[in-house]
Amino acid sequence: MVHWADYMAEKIIRERGDKEEYVVESGITPSGYVHIGNFREFFTAYIVGHALRDRGKKVRHIHMWDDYDRFRKVPKNVPPEWKEHLTKPVREVPDPWGCHDSYAEHFMELFEEEVRRLGIEVDFLHAYELYKSGEYAEEIKLALEKRDEIKAILDKYRERAKQPPLEEDWQPVMVYCPKCRREAEFISWDGEWKVSYRCPHCGSEGETDIREGNVKLRWRVDWPMRWAHFKVDFEPAGKDHLAAGGSYDTGREIVEKVFGWPAPIDLMYEFVGIKGQKGKMSGSKGNVILLSDLYEVLEPGIIRFIYAKARPNKELKIDLGLGLLNLYDEFDRVERIYFGLESAKNLEEEAELKRTYELSMPRVPERLTAQAPFRFLVTLVQMPHLDENGIIRVLQEQGHVPGELSGEDVERIRLRIRLARNWVEKYAPENVKFSLLGKVPELELRPEVREAMLEVADWLESREKFTVDELNNVLYDAAKKRGIPSKEWFRALYNLFIGRDRGPRLASFLASLDREFVVKRLRMEA
């Protein structure tokens, strides 16, 4: 089965021809936090570029920050007095939190840092700088020349959607007042480089040269203009843009008829959400999960893996609850399969999983780095007597990681320890959490159960070394020979150590504790 990114790469080569360089694009207006739903567009462009590179092609991935867009509304988490900045470019709106030069930079810098942590190479471009430098001046002039043609295209789709046509004086551009920087009224164009304007906010009026960067194309013209300007071959888009009559349909006609470039190959992506969270995430509303939030509980490689394995046209729900433990198990299995340490069900599945892993990695590691089982780490991080070094020692003693570890191995294990601690604190359900009882609890136990506990205690005391499997066998045998039902036996042991009826895998748990402590507790000694 061909991975979806490979399918798109082949389609791009087939339809765009064999080129010296292919351009893939993603982009967003930094009007709020760039969340894990927005990231799907970015990653979809990235992974298709990855598949093209794997075919020996040169690829440029552009991520366009539309930071010359208007500041359209004041989000809930921004002071209401920011309404005085409405219709200014978001790059020129002050940062309400006072830590960046502008409102837009507050969000752009965070996302760029998040992407760096994923090891993904991309050209971050800024519409603000491109407009202000005059780079788009020729295209703006061309759009004004072909204003009637652009309007006719937009009106055709509006009519199909049973919407009224655009106003007779509609223009493909908007003007930012050179003085107060808010949106001004377009008055006229002289046929060359000058646009006359009148500002309803500060009252100024006059002319501005298109090359000075105060004149900006409207969204439905700006997007196709960029396709032509940067020679974009592929750009994914959300279903709202790709809906019939949406901005992609109008953009396709505008780019081909006005700017003379074939529309890029598209791919629709569905929304991303968190399992159990209701409603669509919105950066301006503030109800978002960021990549930074995922970094608190997931390795970067696993974040890439989540997006790589899911088909873009399927809604993606990320489970930060118990499902996260399964995700770690799945990723570790795929990683072992890739390095030939485990087999898949069949050759087809093996090929698909290996390819997904490859596409998840900007650079595939030369060898398998030590995999500390996350599920077991969730138990170990809740043991007060174990620091990071103690946890690593337990992992080695129980055979979860090699006895000799490289610096890279240790770094990965320590990262997982921190991620497991964060998960327990932030997302773990109550039935996963536990704490060791400080003193022996008062329990009503049958004599047979007490005898079995003493037998296990004697066995532990007589052993300097033992394996988890050996301890597990002793636990089962002690109960079996006395006819104690497993449920009763395990409930008694969990209550003895953590005061609950259930808990982590018992043999591994007891083997992780100080042996003398376990012996004393089994004998119910203070």
C-alpha positions as CSV (number, residue, x, y, z in Angstrom):
1,M,0.0,0.0,0.0
2,V,1.5,3.3,-1.1
3,H,1.8,6.0,1.6
4,W,-0.4,9.0,0.9
5,A,2.6,11.4,0.8
6,D,4.3,9.2,-1.8
7,Y,1.1,9.1,-3.9
8,M,1.0,12.9,-3.8
9,A,4.7,13.2,-4.7
10,E,4.2,11.0,-7.8
11,K,1.2,13.0,-8.8
12,I,3.1,16.2,-8.6
13,I,6.0,14.9,-10.7
14,R,3.5,13.5,-13.2
15,E,1.4,16.6,-13.5
16,R,4.0,19.3,-13.1
17,G,6.7,17.6,-15.1
18,D,10.3,17.0,-14.2
19,K,11.5,20.2,-12.6
20,E,14.8,21.5,-11.2
21,E,13.0,22.5,-8.0
22,Y,9.5,21.9,-6.7
23,V,7.9,24.4,-4.4
24,V,5.4,23.4,-1.6
25,E,3.6,26.0,0.4
26,S,1.8,26.4,3.6
27,G,0.7,29.6,5.4
28,I,-1.5,31.3,7.9
29,T,-2.4,34.7,9.3
30,P,-0.8,35.1,12.8
31,S,-3.9,36.5,14.3
32,G,-3.7,34.1,17.3
33,Y,-1.8,31.1,18.6
34,V,-0.9,28.6,15.8
35,H,-2.4,25.4,17.1
36,I,-2.1,21.7,16.3
37,G,-4.9,22.1,13.7
38,N,-3.0,24.8,11.8
39,F,0.1,22.6,12.1
40,R,-1.6,19.9,9.9
41,E,-1.4,22.2,6.9
42,F,2.3,22.9,7.6
43,F,3.1,19.2,8.1
44,T,1.2,18.0,5.1
45,A,3.2,20.4,2.9
46,Y,6.4,19.2,4.7
47,I,5.8,15.5,4.3
48,V,4.9,15.7,0.6
49,G,8.2,17.7,0.2
50,H,9.9,14.9,2.1
51,A,8.5,12.3,-0.3
52,L,9.7,14.4,-3.3
53,R,13.2,14.7,-1.8
54,D,13.3,10.9,-1.3
55,R,12.9,10.7,-5.1
56,G,16.0,12.8,-5.6
57,K,14.1,16.1,-6.2
58,K,15.1,19.5,-4.9
59,V,12.3,21.0,-2.8
60,R,11.6,24.4,-1.3
61,H,9.0,24.5,1.4
62,I,7.7,28.0,1.9
63,H,5.6,28.9,5.0
64,M,4.0,32.2,4.3
65,W,3.2,34.4,7.3
66,D,0.3,36.6,6.2
67,D,1.3,39.2,8.7
68,Y,0.2,42.1,6.4
69,D,-3.4,41.1,6.9
70,R,-5.7,43.4,8.8
71,F,-6.3,43.1,12.5
72,R,-9.9,42.1,12.2
73,K,-11.2,41.6,15.8
74,V,-10.0,41.8,19.3
75,P,-9.7,38.3,20.8
76,K,-11.1,37.5,24.2
77,N,-7.6,37.3,25.8
78,V,-6.6,40.8,24.6
79,P,-7.5,44.1,26.4
80,P,-10.6,45.7,24.8
81,E,-8.7,49.0,24.2
82,W,-6.9,47.2,21.4
83,K,-9.9,48.0,19.3
84,E,-8.1,51.2,18.4
85,H,-5.8,49.1,16.3
86,L,-8.5,47.4,14.3
87,T,-7.7,47.3,10.5
88,K,-4.0,47.9,11.0
89,P,-1.6,45.2,9.7
90,V,-1.3,42.6,12.4
91,R,2.5,43.1,12.2
92,E,2.1,46.7,13.3
93,V,-0.3,46.1,16.2
94,P,1.5,46.3,19.5
95,D,2.0,43.1,21.5
96,P,-0.6,43.1,24.4
97,W,1.7,41.0,26.5
98,G,4.7,43.3,26.0
99,C,7.3,40.6,25.1
100,H,7.5,41.1,21.3
101,D,7.7,43.9,18.9
102,S,4.3,43.3,17.6
103,Y,1.1,41.2,18.0
104,A,2.0,39.0,15.0
105,E,5.5,38.4,16.2
106,H,4.2,37.1,19.5
107,F,2.6,34.1,17.7
108,M,5.1,33.7,14.9
109,E,8.2,33.4,17.1
110,L,6.6,30.7,19.2
111,F,5.5,28.5,16.3
112,E,8.9,28.9,14.5
113,E,10.6,27.7,17.7
114,E,8.2,24.8,17.9
115,V,9.0,23.8,14.3
116,R,12.7,24.0,15.0
117,R,12.3,21.4,17.7
118,L,10.9,19.0,15.1
119,G,14.0,19.3,13.0
120,I,12.0,20.5,10.0
121,E,13.7,22.9,7.5
122,V,11.4,25.5,6.0
123,D,11.6,29.0,4.6
124,F,9.5,31.3,6.8
125,L,8.5,34.3,4.6
126,H,6.6,37.4,5.8
127,A,4.0,39.1,3.7
128,Y,4.7,42.3,5.6
129,E,8.3,42.4,4.4
130,L,7.5,41.3,0.8
131,Y,4.8,44.0,0.4
132,K,6.9,46.7,2.1
133,S,10.0,45.9,-0.1
134,G,7.9,46.3,-3.2
135,E,8.4,42.7,-4.3
136,Y,4.8,42.3,-5.3
137,A,4.5,45.8,-7.0
138,E,4.3,44.4,-10.5
139,E,1.6,41.9,-9.6
140,I,-0.4,44.6,-7.8
141,K,-0.3,46.8,-10.9
142,L,-1.3,43.8,-13.1
143,A,-4.3,43.1,-10.8
144,L,-5.5,46.7,-11.1
145,E,-5.1,46.5,-14.8
146,K,-7.2,43.3,-14.9
147,R,-9.6,44.4,-12.2
148,D,-12.7,43.8,-14.4
149,E,-11.6,40.3,-15.3
150,I,-11.0,39.4,-11.6
151,K,-14.3,40.9,-10.5
152,A,-16.1,38.9,-13.2
153,I,-14.5,35.7,-11.9
154,L,-15.5,36.4,-8.3
155,D,-19.0,37.4,-9.3
156,K,-19.5,34.2,-11.3
157,Y,-18.9,32.2,-8.2
158,R,-20.9,34.5,-6.0
159,E,-23.9,34.1,-8.4
160,R,-23.6,30.3,-8.2
161,A,-23.7,30.6,-4.4
162,K,-26.7,32.9,-4.7
163,Q,-24.8,35.8,-3.3
164,P,-25.1,39.4,-4.6
165,P,-22.3,40.6,-7.0
166,L,-19.5,42.7,-5.6
167,E,-20.0,46.5,-5.4
168,E,-19.5,48.3,-8.7
169,D,-16.5,50.2,-7.2
170,W,-14.9,47.0,-5.8
171,Q,-11.1,46.9,-6.2
172,P,-8.7,43.9,-5.9
173,V,-6.6,45.9,-3.5
174,M,-6.9,47.7,-0.1
175,V,-4.9,50.6,1.1
176,Y,-3.2,51.2,4.5
177,C,-3.1,54.8,5.4
178,P,0.6,55.9,5.4
179,K,-0.1,58.1,8.5
180,C,-2.3,56.2,11.0
181,R,-1.7,52.7,9.3
182,R,-5.4,51.7,9.4
183,E,-7.4,50.8,6.4
184,A,-8.1,53.7,4.1
185,E,-10.6,54.2,1.3
186,F,-9.4,53.5,-2.2
187,I,-10.2,56.5,-4.4
188,S,-8.5,56.0,-7.8
189,W,-5.5,54.6,-9.6
190,D,-3.6,56.6,-12.2
191,G,-2.8,53.6,-14.4
192,E,0.8,53.5,-13.3
193,W,2.2,53.4,-9.7
194,K,0.0,55.9,-7.8
195,V,-3.1,55.1,-5.9
196,S,-5.2,57.9,-4.3
197,Y,-6.8,57.3,-0.9
198,R,-8.8,58.9,1.8
199,C,-8.6,57.8,5.4
200,P,-11.8,57.7,7.5
201,H,-9.9,57.3,10.7
202,C,-7.4,60.2,10.7
203,G,-8.8,62.3,7.9
204,S,-5.6,62.3,5.8
205,E,-5.8,61.9,2.0
206,G,-3.4,61.9,-0.9
207,E,-1.4,59.5,-3.1
208,T,0.8,56.5,-2.3
209,D,3.1,54.7,-4.6
210,I,2.4,51.0,-5.0
211,R,6.1,50.3,-4.7
212,E,6.1,51.8,-1.2
213,G,4.1,48.9,0.2
214,N,0.9,50.6,1.4
215,V,-1.3,48.9,-1.2
216,K,-2.1,45.2,-0.6
217,L,-4.0,42.7,-2.6
218,R,-7.2,41.3,-1.1
219,W,-7.1,37.8,0.1
220,R,-8.8,36.1,-2.9
221,V,-6.3,37.8,-5.2
222,D,-3.3,37.7,-2.9
223,W,-3.3,33.8,-2.6
224,P,-3.3,33.1,-6.4
225,M,-0.8,35.9,-6.9
226,R,1.6,34.1,-4.5
227,W,1.2,30.8,-6.4
228,A,2.5,32.5,-9.5
229,H,5.1,34.6,-7.8
230,F,6.8,31.7,-6.0
231,K,5.9,29.1,-8.7
232,V,4.1,26.9,-6.2
233,D,3.5,23.3,-7.2
234,F,1.6,22.0,-4.2
235,E,-0.4,23.5,-1.3
236,P,-2.8,21.7,1.1
237,A,-5.9,23.6,2.3
238,G,-8.7,23.1,4.7
239,K,-12.1,22.0,3.4
240,D,-13.5,25.6,3.8
241,H,-11.0,26.8,1.2
242,L,-11.6,23.8,-1.1
243,A,-15.4,23.8,-0.9
244,A,-17.1,24.4,-4.2
245,G,-16.9,28.1,-5.0
246,G,-14.4,28.7,-2.2
247,S,-11.1,30.6,-2.4
248,Y,-9.3,27.7,-4.1
249,D,-11.8,27.6,-7.0
250,T,-11.6,31.4,-7.5
251,G,-7.9,31.3,-7.0
252,R,-7.5,28.7,-9.7
253,E,-9.1,30.8,-12.3
254,I,-7.4,34.0,-11.2
255,V,-3.9,32.5,-11.2
256,E,-4.3,31.0,-14.6
257,K,-6.2,33.8,-16.4
258,V,-4.5,36.8,-14.7
259,F,-1.1,35.7,-13.5
260,G,-0.4,33.0,-16.1
261,W,0.6,30.1,-13.8
262,P,-1.2,26.8,-13.3
263,A,-2.9,26.4,-10.0
264,P,-0.9,24.2,-7.6
265,I,-2.0,20.6,-6.9
266,D,-4.1,20.7,-3.8
267,L,-4.9,18.2,-1.0
268,M,-7.7,18.8,1.5
269,Y,-7.0,18.2,5.2
270,E,-9.5,17.7,7.9
271,F,-9.6,19.3,11.4
272,V,-7.4,18.2,14.3
273,G,-8.7,18.1,17.8
274,I,-8.1,16.6,21.2
275,K,-10.2,13.5,22.1
276,G,-12.9,14.6,24.5
277,Q,-12.7,18.3,23.7
278,K,-15.8,19.8,22.2
279,G,-15.9,22.5,19.5
280,K,-13.4,23.7,16.9
281,M,-10.1,25.2,18.1
282,S,-9.6,28.9,17.4
283,G,-6.4,30.8,17.9
284,S,-8.4,34.0,18.4
285,K,-10.7,32.4,20.9
286,G,-7.9,31.0,22.9
287,N,-9.3,27.4,23.2
288,V,-6.3,25.8,21.6
289,I,-3.7,23.1,22.1
290,L,-0.3,24.1,20.8
291,L,2.6,22.0,19.7
292,S,4.2,23.3,23.0
293,D,1.5,21.5,24.9
294,L,2.2,18.2,23.0
295,Y,5.9,18.6,23.7
296,E,5.1,18.4,27.4
297,V,4.1,14.7,27.0
298,L,5.3,13.5,23.6
299,E,8.6,13.1,21.9
300,P,9.0,15.2,18.8
301,G,9.3,12.0,16.7
302,I,5.9,10.8,18.0
303,I,4.3,14.1,17.1
304,R,5.5,13.8,13.6
305,F,4.4,10.1,13.5
306,I,0.8,11.1,14.6
307,Y,0.5,13.4,11.5
308,A,2.4,11.1,9.1
309,K,0.3,8.0,9.7
310,A,-3.1,9.8,9.5
311,R,-4.6,10.5,6.0
312,P,-5.1,14.2,5.8
313,N,-8.8,13.9,4.7
314,K,-9.6,12.1,7.9
315,E,-10.4,14.0,11.1
316,L,-7.5,13.5,13.6
317,K,-8.2,13.2,17.3
318,I,-5.2,13.2,19.6
319,D,-5.8,11.3,22.8
320,L,-3.8,12.8,25.7
321,G,-5.5,10.4,28.2
322,L,-4.9,6.7,28.5
323,G,-4.7,6.5,24.7
324,L,-1.4,8.2,24.9
325,L,0.1,5.1,26.5
326,N,-1.0,3.1,23.5
327,L,0.5,5.7,21.2
328,Y,3.9,5.2,22.8
329,D,3.5,1.4,22.5
330,E,2.6,1.7,18.8
331,F,5.4,4.1,18.0
332,D,8.0,2.0,19.8
333,R,6.8,-1.1,17.9
334,V,7.0,0.6,14.6
335,E,10.5,1.8,15.4
336,R,11.6,-1.7,16.3
337,I,10.1,-3.0,13.1
338,Y,12.0,-0.4,11.1
339,F,15.3,-1.5,12.7
340,G,14.5,-5.2,12.1
341,L,14.1,-6.0,15.8
342,E,10.4,-7.0,15.4
343,S,8.2,-8.3,12.6
344,A,4.9,-7.0,11.4
345,K,1.9,-9.2,10.6
346,N,2.8,-9.4,6.9
347,L,5.2,-7.9,4.4
348,E,2.7,-5.3,3.2
349,E,2.1,-4.0,6.7
350,E,5.8,-4.0,7.4
351,A,6.6,-1.9,4.3
352,E,3.8,0.6,5.1
353,L,5.0,1.0,8.8
354,K,8.6,1.4,7.8
355,R,7.7,4.1,5.2
356,T,5.6,5.9,7.7
357,Y,8.5,5.9,10.2
358,E,10.9,7.2,7.5
359,L,8.5,10.0,6.6
360,S,8.2,10.9,10.3
361,M,11.9,11.5,10.5
362,P,13.7,14.4,8.9
363,R,16.8,12.3,9.3
364,V,16.4,8.6,10.3
365,P,18.7,7.6,13.2
366,E,21.6,5.3,12.4
367,R,20.5,2.9,15.1
368,L,17.6,2.3,17.5
369,T,18.0,4.6,20.5
370,A,17.1,3.0,23.9
371,Q,13.3,2.8,24.3
372,A,12.2,3.3,27.9
373,P,8.7,1.9,28.0
374,F,6.5,4.9,28.7
375,R,3.8,2.8,30.3
376,F,6.3,1.5,32.9
377,L,7.8,5.0,33.4
378,V,4.4,6.2,34.5
379,T,4.7,3.8,37.4
380,L,8.3,4.6,38.2
381,V,8.0,8.4,38.3
382,Q,5.4,8.0,41.0
383,M,7.9,6.2,43.3
384,P,9.3,8.8,45.7
385,H,12.5,6.9,46.4
386,L,13.6,6.9,42.7
387,D,15.3,9.9,41.1
388,E,16.2,9.9,37.3
389,N,19.3,7.8,37.9
390,G,17.4,5.4,40.1
391,I,14.7,5.0,37.4
392,I,17.4,4.3,34.8
393,R,19.0,1.7,37.1
394,V,15.6,-0.1,37.5
395,L,15.1,0.0,33.7
396,Q,18.5,-1.7,33.3
397,E,18.0,-4.2,36.0
398,Q,14.6,-5.3,34.6
399,G,16.0,-5.5,31.0
400,H,14.0,-2.7,29.5
401,V,17.1,-0.8,28.3
402,P,20.7,-2.1,27.7
403,G,23.1,-2.4,30.5
404,E,25.5,0.0,28.7
405,L,24.0,3.2,27.5
406,S,25.4,5.8,25.1
407,G,24.9,9.5,25.8
408,E,22.2,9.6,23.2
409,D,20.4,6.7,24.9
410,V,20.5,8.4,28.3
411,E,19.3,11.7,26.8
412,R,16.2,9.9,25.3
413,I,15.5,8.1,28.6
414,R,15.7,11.2,30.6
415,L,13.4,13.0,28.2
416,R,10.8,10.2,28.5
417,I,11.1,10.4,32.3
418,R,10.2,14.1,32.2
419,L,7.4,13.5,29.8
420,A,6.0,10.7,31.9
421,R,6.0,13.0,35.0
422,N,4.2,15.7,33.1
423,W,1.6,13.3,31.8
424,V,0.9,12.0,35.3
425,E,0.5,15.5,36.6
426,K,-1.6,16.9,33.8
427,Y,-3.5,14.1,32.0
428,A,-3.4,10.8,33.9
429,P,-6.8,9.6,35.1
430,E,-7.1,9.2,38.9
431,N,-7.1,5.4,38.7
432,V,-3.5,5.5,37.2
433,K,-2.2,7.7,40.0
434,F,-0.9,6.2,43.2
435,S,1.4,6.9,46.2
436,L,3.1,4.5,48.5
437,L,1.6,4.3,51.9
438,G,3.9,5.6,54.6
439,K,2.8,3.1,57.2
440,V,1.3,-0.4,57.3
441,P,-2.5,-0.1,56.8
442,E,-5.0,-2.0,58.9
443,L,-6.3,-4.8,56.7
444,E,-8.6,-7.7,57.5
445,L,-6.9,-10.6,55.8
446,R,-7.5,-14.3,55.8
447,P,-4.8,-16.5,57.4
448,E,-4.0,-18.0,54.0
449,V,-3.3,-14.6,52.5
450,R,-1.0,-13.7,55.4
451,E,0.8,-17.0,54.9
452,A,1.3,-16.3,51.2
453,M,2.6,-12.8,52.0
454,L,5.2,-14.3,54.4
455,E,6.2,-16.9,51.8
456,V,6.9,-14.2,49.2
457,A,8.8,-12.1,51.9
458,D,11.0,-15.1,52.8
459,W,11.7,-15.8,49.1
460,L,12.7,-12.1,48.5
461,E,14.9,-12.1,51.5
462,S,16.8,-15.2,50.4
463,R,17.6,-13.7,46.9
464,E,20.3,-11.2,46.1
465,K,19.2,-11.0,42.5
466,F,16.0,-12.1,40.7
467,T,14.1,-11.3,37.6
468,V,10.6,-9.8,37.3
469,D,9.4,-13.1,35.8
470,E,10.7,-15.1,38.7
471,L,9.0,-12.8,41.2
472,N,5.8,-13.0,39.1
473,N,5.9,-16.8,39.3
474,V,6.4,-16.8,43.1
475,L,3.5,-14.4,43.6
476,Y,1.2,-16.7,41.6
477,D,2.5,-19.9,43.1
478,A,2.1,-18.6,46.7
479,A,-1.6,-17.9,46.1
480,K,-2.3,-20.9,44.0
481,K,-1.1,-23.5,46.5
482,R,-3.4,-22.0,49.1
483,G,-6.4,-21.7,46.8
484,I,-6.5,-17.9,47.0
485,P,-8.4,-16.3,44.1
486,S,-6.1,-14.1,42.1
487,K,-8.5,-11.1,42.5
488,E,-8.5,-11.4,46.3
489,W,-4.7,-11.9,46.4
490,F,-3.8,-8.9,44.2
491,R,-6.3,-6.6,45.9
492,A,-4.7,-7.4,49.2
493,L,-1.2,-6.7,47.9
494,Y,-2.2,-3.4,46.2
495,N,-4.0,-2.3,49.4
496,L,-0.9,-3.2,51.4
497,F,1.3,-0.9,49.4
498,I,-0.8,1.8,47.8
499,G,-4.2,1.6,49.6
500,R,-6.1,0.8,46.4
501,D,-7.8,-2.3,44.9
502,R,-5.8,-2.0,41.7
503,G,-2.5,-0.6,40.5
504,P,0.4,-1.0,38.2
505,R,1.7,-4.4,37.0
506,L,2.5,-6.0,40.4
507,A,5.7,-7.9,39.8
508,S,7.4,-5.0,38.0
509,F,6.2,-2.6,40.7
510,L,7.4,-4.6,43.6
511,A,10.8,-5.3,41.9
512,S,11.2,-1.5,41.5
513,L,10.9,-0.9,45.2
514,D,13.6,-1.2,47.9
515,R,13.8,-5.0,48.6
516,E,14.0,-4.5,52.4
517,F,11.0,-2.2,52.3
518,V,9.0,-4.8,50.4
519,V,10.0,-7.6,52.8
520,K,9.0,-5.6,55.8
521,R,5.7,-4.5,54.3
522,L,4.8,-8.1,53.4
523,R,5.5,-9.1,57.0
524,M,3.3,-6.1,58.0
525,E,6.1,-4.8,60.2
526,A,6.1,-1.1,61.0
